[in-house]
Amino acid sequence: MTLYWIIFIGIAVVSWLVSNNLKRKEKQYSQIPLENGMTGKEVAERMLYDNGIHDVKVVSTGGILTDNYNPTNKTINLSEEIYRGQNVFSAAVAAHETGHALQHATAYAPLKMRSALVPAVSFSSQWVTWIVLIGMFMLGSNPKAGSTILLVGICLFALTTLFSFITLPVEINASMRGLAWLNKAGITTSRNHAAAEGALKAAAYTYVVAAVGSLATLLYYVMIFMGGRRN
């Protein structure tokens, strides 16, 4: 267990560092204007047009870094700062989210797999903590029942872990599509393209840390389950 807590604390520290790095990159690259003066909204719309996609809308949404692509209603939802921003960071985020729209249009396999898991993961996220806690609590008084309940919780949590790892290629591919288009379309130039790459790499690290953290937690639950069975 000591080794797990060392790993868990390490992941928590790395997660904090990665999150702060993303915020720093946002602040830094938001100060670099696009030479053509396009907003995040216009970047997304231009990328959709260039790729022959005409049934996706670009809309503004509340919050900070709440940007996402919704395949259900085919909308690219950009936070207000990204939607109206005329800087490299806004362009990079807008192109990344549009990359998801391209994935949807081309039936990108990992995206289809992730979308198929959404209902199960939503259910799991709602109940898994309670099921795991009940299972752990019952291990002392009724090991057999506690182990069974804990195993159900582990299976549910495994879904969220799988979802985290499937998310990685989806996010990385969306960034690659976005960056390639930004460069090809001349939205970014040799003077600021590296900043766009840096912004999306910083965002990608958050998904990597989340996936590793989820795996570490899953292994911790498995260790508790194995210990309960031995008892």
Order of alpha helices (4+ residues) and beta strands (2+ residues): alpha-alpha-beta-beta-beta-alpha-alpha-alpha-alpha-alpha
